[in-house]
């Protein structure tokens, strides 16, 4: 029986649900996703509340995405566990 491969959208959602933050370069390296903003748009259309913050590092500005509330949920799960 063959297992179903996860789509980029599913992998990105799972990553964000764990309380992680995601940048376009990280999405390219981890998920081979060249258009993170497109996947984020699709997830928002499905009702996920994804926050975007502009970050500056080494003189470069880029978007960083996170799922609203996922970080708090992840902390509580770790405390319970």
N, C-alpha and C positions, 0 to 999 in steps of 0.2 A: 504494500500500500504506500503510495507516494504522499508525502506531507506537502501541504499547500505552502508556497513561499509567500511571505508577507509582502505587501506592497510598500512602496516608499511612504505613503500616507500612514499606513498602519504602524510601520517602524518608528516614524517620527512621533506619532501620537503616543505610542508606548513609552518612548524616551521622555517625552514631556510629562506624561502622567507620573513618572517616577520622581518628578521634581527637578529634573535637569533643565538647563538653559541651552538654547541651540542658536548657533550663528550660521550664516551661509557657508563659511569655509568648513566648519565642523560637520554640517549636513553633507557637504560634498565628500569629505573624507570618510565619514561613518556610513552613509547611506547611498553614496554615489548620486546624490540629488543636486542637480545643477540649478534648479529653480525653486529654492525653499519658499520664497514668497508665494508661489503658485500653490504649493502644498498647504501652506498656512491658510491661504484664501479658501481652499476646499474644506479644510477642517472648520474654519469659522462659519462657512455656509451650512455645515452640519450641526452648528450650535455650540461648538467649543469656544470658550472664552480665552483666547490666546492674546497675551499682552506683548507688545513690541516696544523695546527701549533702544534708543540710539546710544552706542557705547563708543568711547574714544580710547584707543591704545596706540602708542607709538606714533602719534600724529595721524592715525587713520580712524575714520568713523564708519561704523557698520551697525546693522540691526542685530539685536539679540532677542529671541523669542522665549516665552515661558507660558505655561498653562496656569491660569489664575487659580489659586487655591491648592495646586498640586504640591508645592513645597511644604505647606503646613500639614497637609495630609500625610506626606511622606515622613515628616518628623514624628507625628503621632504614631504611625505604624512602627517606626523604629523604637519608640519608647515602650509601646505595648509588647513588642516582640521579644 
